[in-house]
Amino acid sequence: MAVFTTDLNNAQKNLIALTDNIVAHDDHIIVRKPGNKNVVIMSEAEFNSWQERVRSLTTAVNREVLTPHFAQVSHHQTPLRPAERAHSQAKD
């Protein structure tokens, strides 16, 4: 996933190619508009994923449980599952 920026004129001229790339690569495109009223274009799948994360974090209990996991995923650190943990401890 990558984030790109473009101006409004370029986005209008190349909308089909831009949206095809967004869907194919889960990219986000920031479209710069006059007066710093920029917009972000993303795929519907990515938007739905963001919406699910927001819904998941609406309760204090969910935030407490999920926030450490989101941080681990963001840093490409996933916790060991119980079987992996037991195998790792057996090696030590």
C-alpha positions, 0 to 999 in steps of 0.5 A: 500500500502506498499513498500518492498525491496529485492535483485535481486536474491530473485526477480528472484527466486520469480518473480511470487509471488512478482508480484502477491502481487504487483498487489493484494495489490498495493505494490511497490518492490524496487529491490536492484542491484549491484552498487546501480542501484536499480529498483522499480516494481509496478502494471500497474494500479499504474504506470498509476495513477502516470503518470496521476498525472504527466500529471495533474501537467504539467501546472501551473494552474493545479498545483495551483488547484490540489496540495492542494488536493493531500496534503489533500488526502496524509494526509487522510484529504478530504475537505467537499463537499458543502452539508456536509459543510452546514450540519456541519454549521447547527449543530454549 
